[in-house]
């Protein structure tokens, strides 16, 4: 999930897995696989950066499970607020 800002200054949390495409028209328009479209204040580059940061967080969390799992997820979630 990523946090974005709509043009009415309302925050919206978007499921990054549902993003189909991001367009610069000249505003940033996000098309979701559900057919819904969102116009946000963030640039295309910012949206991409937030999705990449979210994916890295999720990929890092996968290490919490398995034979070499850490005892605490504090190290994995450090900096969580930086992608929102």
N, C-alpha and C positions, 0 to 999 in steps of 0.2 A: 504494500500500500504506500502511496506517495501523497504528500500534502501539496495542493496547488491552490492558487487564488483566482477566483472568478472575477469578471470585470466589475461586479457590484461589491467588491472587496470581501466577499464571503469566502471562507476557507472551505475546501472540499477535499475529501480523501478519496483517491482513485485507486482501484485495483489495477496495479501495473500489468497484470496478466491479461487484462481485457483491452489494453491499448492496441489498436490495429494500425493506426498511423498518426503521425503528428505533422501538421502542415503549417507553413508560414504564409498567411494570406491577406494582408501583412500581419494580422494578429495571429496568435498561436491557436490553432484549431486541432483538438484531439478527437479522433474518431474511435469509438469503442466497438468491439465485436458485437455488442448488443444493438448497434444501430444508433445509439445516443451520441451526440456531439457536444463537446465542451469547449468554450472559448475562454482561455486563461491568460493571465497577465505575464506569466513566465515565458521566456523565449524558448524556442525549440531546443537550443543547447542546454538550457537549464532543466527542461523536462527530461531530456536524455540523461543528463548527469544524475538526476534524482532516481531514475529507473535503474541506471547502472549501480549506483550506491545501494539501492534496495536489493538488487540481485546479489551483490557482493555480501551484504549482510546475511541474506538467506543462505548463500553457499557456505559462508563461515559457520552458520548455525548448524549445518549438517554435521560438522565435526563434533558437536556436543553428544552425538549418539554413536555408539560403537565401542570397540575395545580400548581405544585411547581417549575416551571422552574426558573432558575436564570436570572437576567437581562443581564448578560454579560457572554460570553463564555470564557473570559480570564482565569478564574480559571480552566476551563476544559481543556484548551489547554496548560496550563503551563507545561513545560517539554516535549513538543511535539518533540523537536529536539533530545531528548535522545534516541528515538527508531529508528531514521534514521541512 
